[in-house]
Amino acid sequence: MTVVEGMPPTTVTLRRNFWRGVGRVMRRKPSRMVGVGIVLVFVFMGIFGPLLYPNPLPRDDNALYASPSWAHPFGTDFEGTDVLALVVTGTRYVLLAGLTTAVITVALGTVIGLLAGFHRGRWDTVLMRLTDLQLTIPGLPLLLVLSTVWKFTSPIEMGVVLGLLGWGGIARAVRSQSLSLRERGFIEAAKGLGLSTRHIIGRELLPSMAPYIAMNMLIAVTGAIYAQVGLFFLGVLPFDANNWGVMLNLSVFGGGALSSTAALPYLLAPLLAILLLTLGIVLVVDAMDEIFNPRLREE
């Protein structure tokens, strides 16, 4: 196809330019590719981990709290179970709960923020007062109370509760974005053409905010990881030896990792997993920020 000077770029051309920009952003800071790789590794472990290390996990009664070796890279726990296998099999719960939290948090926050910012007036007042009420709820104390009657045996249940308690900040941020965008020319033109509110929000506002929403979703995953691991570490939820938070709890309170080097690898393995997963997500968000914000690019 011949491109005539002055013609608007085609969809194929825009798509090709976009991926070229992505490549330049990634090459500029190779650490971002490392971040993508880290996230993909954890996703792989979340999907295939339980297949690689099916329950019940192999145990060696003669190797309790064994030191790290080729056979057991992070040693074994108090039952002789390979610590690396525990970390791998626990990844699915962490990711499922984190993704569920992020989806609910971002979905609720986006809908409420868009409606409040676009409609203004009474909609804005009512929805923002509801958001303010949600933000005043003390999340951790409420979770501790709920955990006494609702044991969160499923990562989906955990994600639903965390999501319902965490959408307020996203709602306020999305409202600010929509207030800014609603004054732009393309929104005014859509209103002038008599397009429906549903069309303007769904086809004009939402696509413009999609990168921002995607980054907030990834950030919400990290918050959910810390929240769920913290609850399991405190021991207020049913124990599952494969969960990272339970591993931290047992290594500190059951194995004395803070005073004995024997249980130290059992403590460090889940901590390293949490830090690596968080680092990977942060690096991916950093890359997305530059990809979708041309002002940050160093052409």
Secondary structure, DSSP 8 states (H G I E B T S, - for coil): ----TT----HHHHHHHHHHHHHHHHHH-HHHHHHHHHHHHHHHHHHHHHHHS-SS--B-TT-TT----SS-TT-B-TTSBBHHHHHHHHHHHHHHHHHHHHHHHHHHHHHHHHHHHHH-HHHHHHHHHHHHHHHHS-HHHHHHHHHHH----SHHHHHHHHHHTS-HHHHHHHHHHHHHHTTSHHHHHHHHTT--HHHIIIIIIHHHHHHHHHHHHHHHHHHHHHHHHHHHHHT-S---TTSHHHHHHIIIIIS-TTT-STTHHHHHHHHHHHHHHHHHHHHHHHHHHHHH-GGG---
